[in-house]
Amino acid sequence: MKARKHTARARARRWVRAMVTTAAGLFLVTGRAADIEHGEALFKEHCAACHTVIGSVRDKSGPNLNGVVGRKAGTEDYGHGYTEEMMASGVTWDIATLQAFLNAPALMVRGTKMVFRGLPDADARLDLACYLEQVTASDEPTPNVLCAVER
Ligand code: HEC
């Protein structure tokens, strides 16, 4: 009986330790609220030459990014036409997939015609993805937890 109790307590302790480690890990990964203004500045600097986020505006050389968060890749009515690779990628754009794409577009969607080397800074990728979510959401956006976590 006694031994059993000990085992249960040890298991509980292991569980608590695992949870604390996981929480610490999450904090390291997402322990910073997204800076939307910085995201906007990054968009202007790196993306606006080829993309607009305003729905009523014609496509530039890249597809219109209005409402991109929550959309399947390659499904916008895009005048210049997507690559087969983008249409077949099976990706749905959300905060996580946008961050992965912006890290290295051609690695995530091999054969994409988007000529952009990527943003090496993880905080910058988060800021930009969260800016895109906020600026392009149709109605009331549900803020993504990845964008909202405070430092
Ligand atoms: C030199 C022009 C250019 C630049 C710079 C550029 N893009 Fe693109 N982007 C494109 C093109 C062209 C496509 C279509 C790619 C394809 O079909 O393979 C695209 C596709 C995309 C898609 C997929 C859209 C969809 O409807 O599936 C996203 C998201 C995207 N770009 C985001 C960005 C962001 C964010 C930046 C800035 C960091 C950026 N792009 C910079 C040209 C560009």
Residues whose N, C-alpha, C, O or C-beta is under 5 A from the ligand:
A	BS01	HEC	H46 C47 C50 S61 G62 P63 K72 A73 G74 T75 E76 G81 Y82 T83 M86 G111 T112 K113 M114 V115 F116
